[in-house]
Amino acid sequence: MDERPVTEARSASGADLDLRSTTELVELMNREDALVPVAVAEAVDEIGAVVDDVVARLRRGGRLVYAGAGTSGRLAELDADECEATFGAPCHVLAVVAGAGARSTEEREAAEDDAAAGATALEALRPGPDDAVVVVSASGGTPFALGAARAAAAAGAFTACVVCVPGSDLAGLCAREIAVVVGPEILAGSTRLKAGTAQKLVLNTISTVSMIRLGKTYEGLMVGVVPANEKLRKRVRSIVREATGAPGDEVDAALDAAGGDTKVAIMALLAGVDPAAARVRLDATGGNLREALVR
C-alpha cells in the first residue's frame, strides 16, 4: 500500500514527458492547471468560514499570521508583503517562514524539518486570542508547519490550515481546514505546480476578502494603496479620479492637501470638507470610507 500523500504521488500523464513535443507539454500543463480553480471552488465554504474568523480577529486589533515552509512559505510571505502596499495595513498581516535568513537554498530547505523552529518562530510573535494563524503546507505534514500550528493553538490563537491532501496531521491541529486536493503533479512531488497555484489562489482570497470586509477598499478600488513609487502615485491619482469624478487639477490639489492619503483626498472631495475633518470622520469609522461618507 502506497502511504505517500497525494502530493507526492506519480501522475500517469507524466510518465513520458521527455518523449513529448514542446507544444504537447505546454498543453498538458495547461490542462493540469485548469483543474486547480475547480478544486478551489469546492472549498469556498471552508475559505469563507476562515475569512470570517480572520476578520473577527483583525477587527479586535489582532493580526493575520501566515506560517509555512518551502514554496508554501514563500507564497505566504509574498501575500503578506503585498497586503501592506495594496491595502495600507502595516503590521496586521505577516508571515513566518522556515529558513528565514538562511545563507543557502540547502539550509532553507533543511529548515522545513525543524518543528521546534516553527514553534519558536511563531512564539516570537507572542500570538494570542486576537490573532489568526493560517498555516500553509501542501502535504499537511511539514514539521516546521506542525510546530507553528501547535504553538499557535497553545497560545489561544485561532488556527486554520491550507493543505492539498485530505485528513492531514496539520488539519488535526487546526480549528479549521481548507483542503484543496489538486491531485498528483506532472512532475511527481513538485508542489510548486498545481499545489502552489492552489495555495496562491486561496491566500489571495483570504487576504483580499478579509480586507474588503474590513473596509480597506471602496467601490472596487484600492483606496488604501501606499504610493511608494511613481507607478503607485499614478495609480493613486487614477483611483481618486475614479472614485470622485473630479478633474485632474482638483485631484492633485486634494492629494497634496491630504499629504498623499488616498482616502482622505476622496473623503474631502466627495464630502466637501477639509482634510482635517475628513480624517476625523475616517478615524470614527476605523478608516471605512463608505461608512464615513454616510455619517
Secondary structure, 3 states (H helix, E strand, C coil): CCCCCHHHCCCHHHCCHHHCCHHHHHHHHHHHHCHHHHHHHCCHHHHHHHHHHHHHHHHCCCCEEEEECHHHHHHHHHHHHHHHHHHCCCCCEEEEECCCCCCCHHHHHHHHHCHHHHHHHHHCCCCCCCCEEEEECCCCCCHHHHHHHHHHHHCCCEEEEEECCCCCHHHHHCCEEEECCCCCCCCCCCCCCHHHHHHHHHHHHHHHHHHHHCCCCECCECCCCCCCCHHHHHHHHHHHHHHHCCCHHHHHHHHHHCCCCHHHHHHHHHHCCCHHHHHHHHHHCCCCHHHHHCC
